[in-house]
Amino acid sequence: MDTNEIIKRAKRALDGYISYRKLVLLVLVLLVLLLYCGPSIFRLVLHTRPSTLEEDTASRSLGLRLDRFWQAAQELDVHILHSPPQLEERPFLPYVGNGLLGISCDQESPLYIRSGRILSLPINYRPITLVSLDGMLLKEALVTEYMSGVVHRVQAWEQSNGIGGALDVLYQIYAHRTMPSLLLQDIKVINPTDRDVIVEVEQMGLGDWPEATTNTIKLHHGEGEHEYTTVTGFVEVPDAPSKVIPVAIITLKVPPSLQVKSRMSSTLHVVTSVNYTDPVPKKAYPAAKDKALQSALAVLKRAVTGSTKRLRQEHVQVWHELWSSGFSISHSRAESALNGDLINATIYHVLSQAPAPLHEVWTSEDQRASILRDIAYAEGCYGGHHTLQAERLWSHLSTIEDVNKVVGYWMLTLEKQGCHQLVRAGANGILQAMLLSFGGLRFRNQHLEFNTHPKDLHRDYFFRRVSYGNSTHLNISVAVQEEDYKALIYTALDRSDRNYYACDAGCLDRPVELKQEKQTFPVKLTDPVTAILYITSDPRHMEELKHTIHVKEIALAPAHEHHIIAMHKHGHKWGGLPTLFWLTIIALILIFHLFLVKLVINEYCGGDVKTRYRKLSDF
């Protein structure tokens, strides 16, 4: 059949009589297609990324540079924030810190030093160095790598006329972990074009700080002599006006411009050393200032005479070790639900404001042994309800004020809930305390309890390498079963120095010896409510424990309601099918009943009834 014949038949079909019912049916079919296919087509049209041919050179270059972070971003180990933010990007603050100093990765950001529990005391010195190119358009993104404690600023610069290609500028900013006085910035300018370019280098430096004085010193290292700027001054203690904190800053004096040859790259390694003392009376400031300056200079000399690559490796290694323990949770589509992106960002910010004395080069062996004892003995931690539902601890992280507020709440909560020794141990202990708080896990009298209420186990959890002393780590997971919506607990030893045993709620069943392979435990509900899991290395203690858990009733925890699971998995309570499906079903049912009513009316109130009525009236 040729095309002309098809067109003719279509015209005849349209010209012919279409019944009311056929028309309504056709409209319904079109409506259903529009309801189901329309949103997908609409999203496809709006959100389809332009082809590389349609993208400007800078955007394409930026995208290529960000590709290496894509997989880690999917696993929530990296946060990418474009400028301006793209759709669905959460505005978490790009931030680096090490417990001694912290900074928001913005050129206008001052240095922050410790005041009480957090890094909240600003110093009017802006250490961030940035590169700019006149007459060029900028595309940029900030990438926070949680696992390495490094913030990357990725920039692509392009001529306004689109000719000549894009220049890439790559920054790495981090507050060093083993030598916490150091703030390091690695800047690399890549020129793939066929002509040389000159880029401007800007370092804001000293701001409005009347008490500060500056000087210039020269140091020999690397390829020759380098100039450094020293800044010394003091800041007043917020709660004690009669005392001051002496501060000393030494930073590389960068050139005002940098020439980058065609198809070549140039690098800058900007080292800033920051040191400050405990609060001292104002009359003791001159001597304390000199001491702080000498300490900052000693750290700087050690940093610049070593390998830049080794410095970064030592820093990253510490962060990798910190993140060897962790927590993950199944993604929820429910409105305002807490998900892994905010959890990881919050943990990162809390750790960034905590020192890691276990890894610092100045820590003696005796001090290191004391820290390990603090981490090993966690009796009484964590003493409150689990923190996953504490909204104050999972607030916004878009500004430095937000970050300081959330970190302050976390530090206060952990200290007051029996985790003060872990907090004193620094970042390693704080992360363990946070993990315990997520599940209401608590060390108590020779055993570890899992104190979460069974009704709260409606999502999958995974606690990775929870420390049970320094030689033992536990993996504990909770999985909601697809078939009956009941939760099961899985426990395994990551490593251990002895045998460990576990029992479920009430400990009526025989203790199970834990191994490297996962052991399964049912979730039970007791009256009154008790812990749902107990773990210990003492089998006799486990046997005796059941006689101390006085409950009236023990039974398997009831299955979670379908609508709760559906809300987390699908974002609505209708189950796996979309809400639109159920609305369409309801609409079809209503339309069917309207047709039915119309047929009844036509049958009893139509023409036949009227005819019979007229015939009867003739008599």
N, C-alpha and C positions, 0 to 999 in steps of 0.2 A: 504494500500500500504506500503510495507516494505522499509527499507532504501536502500537496493541494487537496487530495482526497480527505486527509485528516482534518484540514482546516474547514472543508465544506461540512463534514459530519459534525464538527464542533459547533458551527454556526447553526445547523439544523437543530441540534440539541438545545442550544440557547434560545432559539426562536420558538421552540415547541412549548407546550403547556407544562409548567412545573407546579406540582401540587403543593399545598401549604405544608403538609407533613414533610415532603422531600426537601423543601426550602429550609425548614427548621432543622432537619437532620444535617443538611449541608452546612448550615451556620454553626451547629454544635461541633461538627468535625473540624471546621476551620478554627473555632474557638479553642478546642482542645489542642490542636497543633500549635496555635499561637501561644497558649499558656505554657506548654512544655518546651517548645523549641525557641520561642521568642526570647526569653531571658538569656539562654545560652548564646544565641546569635548576637544579642545586644552586648553581652559581656565580651564576646569574641571581637566585635567591632571596636569596642572601647579600649580593651586591654591588650589587644594584639600588639606585640612589639614591632615597630617598623623594621623593615629589612635593612641590612647593613648599607645597602645602596642609598636608602632614604635618610639614614642617620647622619648627623654632622660628624666630622672627623673626631672632634673632641669626645663626643658621647661614645663613639665606637671604640676609641682608644681606652677610655675609662672602663667600659664594659669588659674589654679584654684583660685589663689589669685586675679587675675584681673577680674574674672567673676562678682564680686559684682559691678564693675564699668561699666559693659557692657550696661545696660539699660540707664544709665545717659549719656554714650558716644553716644548712638544712638540719644538722645535728644539734643546733643551738649552742655550739661552742664558740660562735663568732656572731657579733652584731654589726650589721652594715647600716649606716645612716647617710643617705645622700643629702646634698645641699642644693635646693630645698628637699625635705623628706619626700620620698615616693609613697604611693598608696600602700597601706598596710605596714609601713615601717614604724616601729614604736620608737619614740624619741628618747631612748636611754642616753644618758650623758656619757660621752667619751671621756674617760678619766684614768689617770695612772697614779699610783701611790704605793708606799711601802711601810706605812706605820710611822715614819719619821717626817716625811713630806708628801704632799699630794698636790695635784694640779688638774684642772679641767683643760682639755686639749684645745684651748681657744687662745688666740694671740692676746686677748685682753685679760686673760685669767691671771690673777696673782698667785703666788705660792701660798700654800696653806701648811701650817705647822700644828703640832698637837696642843690641844687645850682640853684637859680632862680626858674623856674617853675617846674623842674623835679628832680628826684633823680639820678643825674649824676656825683657827685663828689666821686671818689673812695677813700677808706681808706685802707691802706695796712695791713688789718687784715682779715683773712679768718676763719669764725666762724663755718663752716660746719664740723660736726663729722661723720666719716664713720667707718664701721666695715669691716674687711677682714679676710679671712681664707686661710692660706698657703696650697698649693697643691690641691686646689679645683677649679672647673670651675664655672664661674659666668654667670647667665642669669638675666637681670634686665630690668625694665621699670619705667618711671617716669609718674605719673598721676597728672594732675593739676585739682583740683576740684574748678571750678569757684564759685559755690554756697556757698562754705564754706571758700574760701581763703586759702586752705591747699594744699600743694604739697606732694604727697606720693611717696616715692621711694620703690619699691618692688623688692627684690633680692631673688634669689634661688641659693644656692651653692651646688655643687655635687662633690664627689670624682672623680678624673680623670679616675679611673678604673670602675666607674659606680656602685660601691658596697657601701652599707651603707645608701642609700637614700639621700635626699636633706635637707639642713638647710635653713629656711626662715628667712630673715631679713626685717622687716617692719619699715619704717621711716615715720614720719609726721613732716613737717616743716611749720611753719607759723609765720608771723609778727603780733603780737597781735594788735587788733583794739581798745580796750578800754584802754589799757596801751601801747601806741605805742613805748615805749622804749624797749619793750621785743621782742626778737627773741627766739622762743621755738622749740626744737627738741625732739621728742619722738621716741626712738629706742627700738624695741622689737626683740629679737633673739629667734627663736623657733627651738628646737632640737627634732625632732620626732624619731631619731635613738636610737639604744640600747646601745650607749656608750657616755660618757661625751666628750665635746669638749671645747677647749680654743680658743676664737676669739680675734683678735687684734683690738684695738680701737685707731683710729688716729684722732687727732685734729690739724689741721695745725697751727692755731693761728697767731701770729705776723709774719709779713713778713718784707720786707725791708723798715723800717720806722725809720730813724735815730732820729727823734724828739721824739720818744715814750720811755716811761719808764714803767717797769713792777714791780709788787709786788704781794704778796700772803696774803690773809686774810682768817680767819676761821669764819664760821657762824653756829650756832646751830639751827637746824630745823629738823622736821621729826624724823628719827631714831637716829640721833646723830649729830656729828660735820662734816662739809663738808668744803673742801678747794676751794677757788675761786681765780682766777687770775685777777688782775686789770691791765689795760693798759691805760695810759694817754699820750696824745700827741696833736699835732695840725697839721692842713693842711692849706696851704695858699689859700687865696681867689683868684680864677682865674683872676678876673677883678680888684683886688685891692691888689697888692703884699705887701703893708704896713700893711695889716690886716691879721689875722689868725682866724681859727675856732677851739677853744679848744674842744677836744673829749675825753670822758671817756668810757671805756668798762670794764664790769665785767662779767666773765663767769665761769661756773663750771669747775673745774679741773678734767677731766675724767681719769679713770685708764688706764694704757697701755694695759691691757688685761681683758677679762671677761670669767669666766668659766660658761658653760651652761650644767647642768646635763642632763642625758638621759631622754627623754620624758618630758622635762620641758622647761621653757622659762625664760629669763632674760630681764630686761628692764633698760633703761637709760633715765632719764629726764634731758636734758641739757638746762639750762636757761642762756641766755645772755642778759645783760642789757646794752643799748647804750644810751648815752646822749651827746648832744653838744649844744653849745650856738650860739648866733648870732655872726657875725664877730666882733672882738675886736682888738685894737692896740696890737702889740707884747709885749709892756711893761705891758699890763694888763692881759697877758696870765696866770701867776701863780695863781692869784685870781680867774679868770674865770675857770681855770682847776679844782681847788678845788671845786668850786660850781657845776660844771658838774659832778664830781665824787660823791659828796654827793647826788645829785639828782638821779644818776644811782643806788647808793646803796639803797636809799629809795624805789625805784621801785622794785629792786631785793628782798628786805626783804618782801615787800608786796606780791610778787608773790610766794616766796618759803614757806611762812607760811600759804598760802591758799591751796585750793584743786586743784590739777592738772586737774581733770575732770571739775571742775567749770570754770577754766581759759579757757579751750577749748570751753566750751559751750557759754561763754560770747562772745568769738571771733566769733564763727560760727553764733550766733544770729544776730550780727551786719551785717555780709555778707548776711544772709538770708533777712534781712530787706532792704538792699540796692537793692537786686535782686527782691524785690516784684514788682518793675517797670521794664519794659523791652521791647524788640522789637524782632519780629520774621518775617521771610520772606520766601516765598516758594522757594524750592530748584530749582536752574537753572542748566541745563546741558550745557548751552552755554559756549564757550571758554572764559576764563578769567572773568567769571561772579563772582560777589560778593555774597557769601553765608553765611549762619548762623554760620559756624565754625569760619571764620575769624572775623565776627562781634562780636561774644561772646568773642573771644580771645582778640580783641582790647579793648572792654569795660572793660574786666578784668584787662588788663595792665594799662589802664588809671586810673581806680579806685584804683589799687594797689599803684599808685604813688600820690594819693590824700589823705590828712588826712580826718578823720571823726570826727571833734570836737563835733558834736551833740551827739556822743556816748562815748566820752572819760570821764574817771572818774574825771579828773581835771577840767572839764568845769563847771563853775558856772551856776546857774539858770538864771541869767541876760544874760550871754553869750549865753546860750541855747535859750532863748527867742529872742535874736537878730538874731541868725542863722535861726530860724523858720520864722522870718519876711523877711529875705533875700530870703528864698525859696518861701515864699508866694507871693512876689512881683517880678514878672519876666517880667515887662514891657520892650518891645523892644527885647526880646530874643525869637526866633532866627532871626537875621536880614539879613541873606544871602540866597543863593540858597541851596537847600537840599544837604546834604553831601554824600549821597549814591554813587554818581558818581565822588567824588573827590578822584582820584587815590592816591594822596599823603597821604591821611588819612587812606588808607587801604593797606599799603605796607607790606613787609615781616616782620616777628616777630621772626626770627631764632637766632639772636644774641642780646646782650645787647645794642649794638650800634643801631640796627634796632628799638628795643623797645623804647629807649630814643628819637630817632628821631620822631617816630610816636606819642608818648605821647606829645612831645614838640609841634608838629604841632597842635594837638587837643587842648591843653591848649591855645595856641596863637589864634587859630581860634575862639574858644568860647568867649574868652575875647574881641576880636575885633569885634565880631558880636552881641554885646549887651547883652552877658550873664555873664558880669563880677560879678554881684551880686551873681548869682548861683555858679560861680566858687569860690567866696570868702566863700560860705557856706560849701565848702568841698565836699566829695564824694557824699552825697545825692543830692546836687544841681547840681554837674557836670553831674551825670547820667540823671537828668531831662533835662539839657541843650543839652546833646547828643541826647536824644529822640526827642526833638523839632527839632534839626538840621536834623535828618534823613528824616523827612517829610516836611521840610520847614514850620513847625508849628511856629506861632509867636503870642505872646501876644501884643496886640496893642489897646490902648484906650478902655478899658472895655470889650474886647472880644478876643477870640482866633481864629486865621485864619489858615486854612490848605492851604498852598500856592504852593503845587506841581502842575506842569503842567499836564493836563490830559494825554498827550502822554507818560508820564513817569510811568503811573499806569498800566504797563503790567505784573506785578507780584502781588501776594497776600502779603499784609502787615498786621501786627497786632501790634499796639502800646498799651502796657499794663500799665494801671494805670499812665497816664500822670497827673501830679499834676496841679490842677487849684486852687491854694491856699493850705493851709494845711489840710482843711477838705473835699476837693473834689478831686476825681480821676476819669479820663475818660478813657474808652476803645474805641479806634478808629481802625477800620479794613477796608481794601480794598480787595475786591474779584473780580477777573476776571471771568465772567460767561462762562461756557463751550459752551453754545449754540450760543451766538452771539459775544463773545469776547469783550463785553463791561464791564467796571468796575462799581461796586457799592460801596458806602460807608456805613458802619454800625457803629453807635455810641451808646454807653450805659454808664450809670453812674455806676462806681464801688462803690462809696460811695459819699454822698453829704450832705451839711448843709443847702441847699436851693434848689429852683427850677432852672433848667437850660433849655435853649432853643437853637435850632440850625436851620439854614437855609442853602440851597445850594447856588451855585454861583449866584450872583445878588440879592439874597434875595427877589425875586418877589413873591415866594410862601409864604403862611402863615407859621410863625415859628412853629416848632414842639417841644413840651415839651419832654425832655429826661427822660428816666426811667431806671430801672435796666435791662429791656429787650432791645434788639437791635432795633434801629430805622433805617430805610433804607432811603438813600438819593441818587439820581442819580448824576452822574458826568456830569457837564455841562461845555461847553467851551464858553467863552465870548470874545468879541472884543471891546476894548483891553482885554488881559488876566488878570483875577483877581483871588482871592482865590476861591477854590471850596467848602469850608465849613466855616461857622461862628458859634461860640458857645459863649453864654453869659448868665449871670444870670439875666440880666435886660431886660424884655420883651419890654419895651418902647424903649430902645436903639436898640433892634433888629428891631422894626418897623421903626425907623428913619434911620437905616443903609442903607436900600434900596435906599433912596433918596441921599445918598452920594456915591453910587457905580455907576459911570457914564459910561455906556457901550453902544455901538451901537447895539450889537446883542447878544442874548443868545440862545444857542441851546444845545441839548444833544451832548456830546462829541462823535465823531465818533468811531466806533469799531476799535480795534487794528487789524493790518494786520495779516493774518494767519501765515505767515512765521516768524514773530516776536515771536508769542506765541509758535510756533513749536520749534524755536531755544532754548527757555528756557525750554520747557518741554521735548524735545527729543534730543537736541544737534545738530539738523540739521533742515533745512527749508522744509523738505519733509513731515512733518506731523507725525502722530503716527506710520507709518510704517518705518522700518529701511531703511537707505540709500541703503543697499545691495539689498533690494527688488526692488527699483526703477532701480538700475543698471542692475539687472537681467531682468526686463521688457524691458529696452532699448536694452539689448543684444538679447533677444528673437525677438524683432521687427526687428532688423537688420538682424538676421539670417533668419527670414521669408522672408524679401525682397530679400535676396541673393538667397534663394530657388526660389522665384518668377522669378527673373532675369534669373536663370539657366533654368527654365522651358521654358521661352520665347525664350531663345537662342536655346534650344534643338528643340523647335517647328519650328522655322524659319530657323535655320542654321544647322539642323540635317541631317540625312541620306535621308529623303524624298525629301528635296529640292535639294540635290546634284544629286539624281537620275533623277528628272525632268530636271535639267540643262543639264545632259548628253544626255537625250533623245532629247531635243530641239537642241542640238549641232550636232546631227546626220543628221539633214536636211541640 
